Amino acid sequence: MPRAILIYIGAIEAMNRVIGRMAMYLIFVLMAVLLWSSTSKVFMTPSAWTLETAQFVMVAYFVLGGPYSIQLGSNVRMDLFYGDWSPKTKAWVDAITVFFLIFYLGVLLYGGLVSTAYSLGYSAASRSTSSCPSSLPLSPRARRRRERSSA
């Protein structure tokens, strides 16, 4: 393998190790958010931001920590039959199952496009508790509705 590719792979693995080590501690952030959520619901007014914050931290935990887990080989494998097959059998099964994957991704893409068209057609707005402005430009009707509701 060319030296440049080996250097690139080494850099990516080192970066993955550092990010994974940092992401490992996000579980404590998640525990703190959920503890605050439970405490605030019992003893005071519930905080509206805790649900979304917990979701965001959980996604970051999995997305940033998953590659590190794979790098260490500590991920859970569900290959009950696949592991015992010969490389030729694995290749045949992979060649067939890739069509199921493509079909599944096509259905997801179609559903996402239909939902997006519906949302844009009716100028749907997010009911999110976060007050972050949308990064997508609003339609004129949605912009007028937002300006009226904020005034």
N, C-alpha and C positions, 0 to 999 in steps of 0.2 A: 504494500500500500504506500502511496506517496507520502513523503514526510509532512507536507503541508496539511494533508487530511488528518494525519495522526496528531499533529499539533492542535488542529481545530477540534477534534474529538476530545483531546485532553482538556482543552479550555472549557468546552461545554460540560464535561463531567465535573470539573472543578467548580464551575459556576452552579451546577445542579446541586452539588454537595453543600455549598454555602447557603443557597436559597432553601434547600430542604432542611438544613439545620435551623434556620430562622423560622421556617414555616412550622416546624415541630412545636414551637412554643405558642402557636396560635390557639391550641386547644385550651390553654390557660386564659387567653383573652375571651374565648367563647364561653368558658365556664364563668368568668366574671360577668359577662353580659347577661347570661341566663340567671345567675344568682341575683343580679340587680333586678331583672325582670320579675322574678318570683318575689323578692323582698318588696319591691314597689307595689306589686298587686295586693300583697297582704297588709302592709302597714301604711301605705299612702296612695296617692293617685298613681295609677299605672302609667308607665312610660310608653309612648306610642312608637318610639324609635327602636326599641329593643328587638322586636321581631325581625325587622329588615337587617339590622346590624348583625344579629345572630346568623341570618341566612348568608350575608356577605362574607362573614368570617368563616363560616363552614365551607363555602365555595372556595375561598382562598386556601383554606387548609387542605382541601382535596386536590385542587389544581396545582398548587405549589409543592405539596408534600407527596403527591402520587409518583412523579418521576423519581424522587429520592428513594421512595419505597421500592420501586422497580430496580433502581440502581443497586440497592443493597440486596435484592432478591428476597425481600421479606413480604412481598405481596402474596395474596391468596390466589392460588391457581385452581381453576375448576375444570381441569382436563382429565376426566375420569377414564376415558378411552383413548384420547388423542395421544397421550404421552407414551403409550405402549406400541403405537403404530410405527411402521417403517417410514422412512422419508418419502418414498414413492406414494404410499397411501395417504400420508399427510398432504402431499402436493395435490393429489386428486380431490380430496375433500375440500381443501382450500380453493381449488379452481371452481368447484361447484358452489360452495357457500358464499363466494364473493358476489354471486348474482343475487342472493337473498339480501346481502348487505346493500347492494346498489338499489334494489327495489325498496328496501326500508328507507334509505336516505332520500330516494325520490318521493316517497309518500310524505316524509317529513318536510321536504322542500315545498311540495305542493300545498300541504296544510299551512305552512308558514306564509306562503305567498297569498293564499286565499284569506287568511286571517289579517294579513297586512293590508290587503286591498279593502277588506271590510272596515277595518279600523280607520284607514285614510278616507274612505267614502263617507263615513258617518262622523268624521272628526272626533274620534274617541280620544279621551284624555286619560292619563294614568290616575288611578285612585291611590297612588303610593303615599305613604306618610312622609316620605322625604320631600323636602322642598327644593330639590335640585331642578334647575330648568332643563327642559328637554334639549338634547343636542341636535335633534332633527328640526328642520324648519316647519312651522305650523302652517296649516292651510289658512286662508284669510278668515274663514268662518270660525275656526278654532281660536285664532288670534283675537278676534273681536270678543268671543265668549270669555277668554281668559282676561282680557282687559276689563270687561264689564264686571266679572266676579271679583277682581282685585280692587276695583274702585269703590 
